[in-house]
Amino acid sequence: MARILGLGDELMWAQVINALVGLWLMAAPAALGFNGAARINHLIVGPIAATFAIIAVWEVVRTVGKLNVALGIWLVVAPLVLNHWSMVSTINSLVTGIIIIALALTSGKTSDKFAGGWRSLVDSHTN
Amino acid sequence: MNSQRIKPESEPPKSQFQNRDLPAGWQQNPSSWSQRLPIAILALLGFVIASYLALYQWGVFSTVWEPFFGAGSRTILNSSVSHLLPIPDAALGAFGYFLDAVTAVIGGRARWRTMPWIVILFGLAVGPLGAASIILVILQPVLFEAWCTLCLVSALISVLMIGPAADEVLASLQYLKRERLEGHSTWRVFWGLVTN
């Protein structure tokens, strides 16, 4: 299966977990029972984070996973800058944010299976 | 990392005898059927789901399947956002999936080289469909406080296709660039008119 879809490297698992964390963000407002800005923030960040992570499961577009560093940072600071966050939504945002940042940072390392990748398209002296 | 990539060692081998289906410097052929068929199957599945939802939106079916969220699917599929365009959003999605499936299967095992135009069209069909799906996934609970199970499944399918589609697009773009540096017309290479 892994070979069929062009998958198969170990670092993809960090992205799989981030995708699941993104899905959890979508479910958390209902599961943990919170509303307002915290709920809206979870429902916006969750699908975007999950999308970046799912795309980045494939090594050729692994760097897309790095975009989740920004979303993770936002999850950490959002309870500080947006109003009316309950204790549970604040903790959820902080914990998921830190997990997402840590796992997204692994997306910088890729082997060169793709002849220089996307960067080769802008480098003038390769190929 | 970046400096390593532009070292001469990473230059692809220029052997005359290498597999012509394999892009230079690649370990896998992104246009092989084992990579493209799963995408085509996903696209067909998305097409069936989106068509079903569109038929409900057109009133062909009076009810819609919703195992988890009660009236959620009805709320979403009859919402103002889903009818912003002259045709319901699921019908547009069905068209998108159909285009994905067709552009996934056209061409042979070396189409990244022989038919760059279909690979680029394939990429252009897959990308925006995924983006539109995710925007709709965000709007569901934020604007209407409801979820629609099949809409979520459809969105997941559209996002799952992006990664495996991207490698083929990269191979075609690298090929176009390589041919341009060798003096061939990008226009002619794009349409597969340059044979070598």
Interface residues (C-beta under 8 A of the other chain):
Chain A: R3 I4 L5 G6 M26 I40 L43 I44 P47 I48 A50 T51 I54 I55 A56 V57 W58 V60 V61 G108 K109 D112 K113 F114 A115 G116 G117 W118 R119 S120 L121 D123 H125 T126 N127
Chain B: M1 N2 Q4 R5 I6 S10 E11 P12 P23 A24 G25 W26 Q27 Q28 P30 S34 Q35 P38 G130 I134 V137 I138 P141 V142 A155 L156 V159 L160 I162 G163 P164 A166 D167 L170 A171 L173 Q174 K177 R178 L181
